[in-house]
């Protein structure tokens, strides 16, 4: 009788392909996933549970024979967008999984990464060489491995994957080989950054086969599943020659990881790699998704950026970020250090010809704004809109006096209208918006300056 398998994080790039592979092999498989990226429409059935919810997770894992853990915020750029979220999922979530598997005696197959080796260009790395991860993502995966080994050392298997490539139901075009192939076909050009960096690469079908191999052979311990180690330049040349596209090398690089990985340990157990870059070329070239490769749903970084922006825009309260002024013999520095312009898509600067001119209330249902007075001072008013066509006259109007003498940034969340009146000649106000101009056009509600009373703009004599 086939083992009962649960894939945690099974809606992702590797997991969605693994589910297809194992179900075709007649395993009884179910997916557990928190569906972190809502823009992705899952094609496989799944149970929506977050691995940070230990009680609910325990109920699902207990009756299963094998737990395949793929749950993580994947990739260094995506992790750096929200490091706290990455730590809570990758590390806290992994502790929950490991403790549950230990308690219930589930066999844990944890999917790790060769990124934990960091940059070791002068030696071939084997499983006993734990290395030292040089990126944040690699550090979280290293922590995951420690948790798995400390809590499930006698009943687990850890697979350290090279950079995965190939076609998947949940496709990614932010992975090196997939990106090169897509660029070669649609843009007729490949851009290689650096090029001499050596990296291990493994086809996604070989990953699925390796996991099946672990299940069938009951393998325990740590195994590299790294395919072949090859330089980025050689990959670029191979794809360029196969497609006839142009090849450009850029010497300025930020990702300096370079390492060669030995995967003979798993091969000594009878496992063989069957897929290479030529297979990926054929399957990706024939895929409909390649012509939409720049869509944000194919990039973990852009998905994470959208998620963080979405969470930001869910904030319903106005917020004033403090700033200050520093003066020395060189001049004056105005600053505000306690915020980030995350999700900003455009900015515009406004300067009225007269201090008597009032910019009337302008509201948005989906758009958020940051307001900064770069020069002079102004009354900035913001009010919550309980109805976008006819808001209540009783809604509270929040008045702020912003000035370049005391730099501050005002955040106005979606669902509010705002307006301003300059208090000094030459006042300049900069608005940073979370919506593109095109999106903003369909999300526009305007009200007269005295809709909530003329007192809003009056200067109090005292």
Secondary structure, 3 states (H helix, E strand, C coil): CCCEEEEECCCCHHHHHHHHHHHHCCCEEEEEECCCCCCCCCCCCCEECCCCCHHHHHHHHHCCCEEEECCCCCCHHHHHHCHHHHHHHHHHHHHHHHHHHHHHCCEEEEEEEHHHHCCEEEEEECCCCCCCCCCHHHHHHHHHHHHHHHHHCCCEEEEEECEEECCCCCCCCCCHHHHHHHHHHHHCEEEEECCCCEEEEEEHHHHHHHHHHHHHHCCCEEEEECEEEEEHHHHHHHHHHHHCCEEEEECCCCCCCCEEECCHHHHCCCCCCCCCHHHHHHHHHCCHHHHHCCCHHHCHHHHHHHHHHHHHHCCCCCEEEECEEEEECCEEEEECCCCCCCCCCEEEEECCCCCCCEEEEEEECCCCEEEEEEECEEEEEEEECCCCCCCCCCCCEEEEEEECCECEEEEECCCEEEEEEECCCCCEEEEEECCCHHHHHCCCEEECCCCCCHHHHCCCCC
